[in-house]
Amino acid sequence: EAHIETNANTLTDLNNERDRMVTLGLDKTEWLSKEDIPLQLTLLELEELINYIGKYKSNVWSQYYTFKYKIENAQNIDEIAEIEIVYSFPGVEIIEPVG
């Protein structure tokens, strides 16, 4: 089973690869998974991945400000300790890594 690792550069790298595919008229490209497994991705799959990661990143940042507000407005350490930070992703199944 292969997983796509995301970091600060992932969207830029994926968009650059998409642009390269379009420019060269490529149907598929190879992308290394987090486990260094080569994956063959079509242009549509690459675009869907870009879209999904973009939405995921946007969702995290939009929730970040809610949590930041709660923390900044807490009156004491007990109120901060009561803040539960859980990111939600409606319509997306999150699979936690094993081990």
C-alpha positions in Angstrom: 0.0 0.0 0.0 1.4 3.4 -1.0 0.7 6.8 0.6 1.3 10.3 -0.7 3.4 12.3 1.7 2.7 16.0 1.9 5.0 18.8 3.1 5.4 22.5 2.4 6.6 21.8 -1.2 4.2 19.1 -2.2 1.6 21.3 -4.0 4.3 23.2 -5.8 6.0 20.0 -6.9 2.7 18.5 -8.0 1.7 21.6 -9.9 5.1 21.7 -11.6 4.7 18.1 -12.6 1.2 18.8 -14.0 2.6 21.7 -16.0 5.4 19.5 -17.4 2.9 16.7 -18.4 0.7 19.2 -20.2 3.6 20.9 -22.0 5.1 17.6 -23.1 1.7 16.0 -23.8 2.3 13.1 -21.4 -0.5 10.8 -20.4 1.1 9.4 -17.3 3.9 10.3 -14.9 5.8 8.5 -12.1 5.5 9.7 -8.6 7.3 8.2 -5.6 5.1 7.4 -2.6 6.0 8.0 1.0 7.3 4.5 1.0 9.4 5.1 -2.1 7.0 3.0 -4.2 6.8 4.3 -7.8 3.2 5.2 -8.7 1.9 5.7 -12.2 -0.4 8.7 -12.2 -2.5 10.0 -15.0 -3.0 13.7 -15.5 -6.5 13.4 -14.1 -5.3 11.6 -11.0 -2.5 14.2 -10.5 -5.1 17.0 -10.8 -7.4 15.3 -8.3 -4.5 14.9 -5.9 -3.6 18.6 -6.3 -7.3 19.5 -5.6 -7.6 17.2 -2.6 -4.4 18.4 -1.0 -5.3 22.0 -1.6 -8.7 21.5 0.0 -7.2 19.7 2.9 -4.6 22.4 3.5 -7.3 25.1 3.3 -9.5 23.3 5.7 -6.6 23.0 8.2 -5.8 26.7 8.0 -9.4 27.8 8.3 -9.8 25.7 11.5 -6.4 26.9 12.8 -7.8 30.5 13.3 -10.8 29.2 15.3 -8.4 27.3 17.7 -6.0 30.3 17.8 -8.9 32.6 18.8 -10.1 30.2 21.5 -6.6 30.0 23.0 -5.9 33.7 22.8 -9.2 34.4 24.6 -8.9 31.9 27.3 -8.8 33.5 30.8 -6.5 31.0 32.4 -4.5 27.8 31.9 -7.5 25.6 32.8 -9.5 27.1 29.9 -6.7 26.5 27.6 -6.5 22.8 28.8 -10.2 22.4 28.0 -9.8 23.3 24.3 -9.9 20.2 22.3 -8.1 20.6 19.0 -9.5 18.1 16.4 -9.5 18.8 12.7 -12.5 17.7 10.8 -12.7 16.9 7.1 -16.4 16.5 6.1 -16.8 13.7 3.5 -13.3 12.5 3.8 -12.3 9.2 5.5 -9.1 9.7 7.5 -7.1 6.6 8.0 -4.7 6.7 10.9 -1.3 5.2 10.4 -0.7 1.9 12.1 2.3 1.5 14.5 
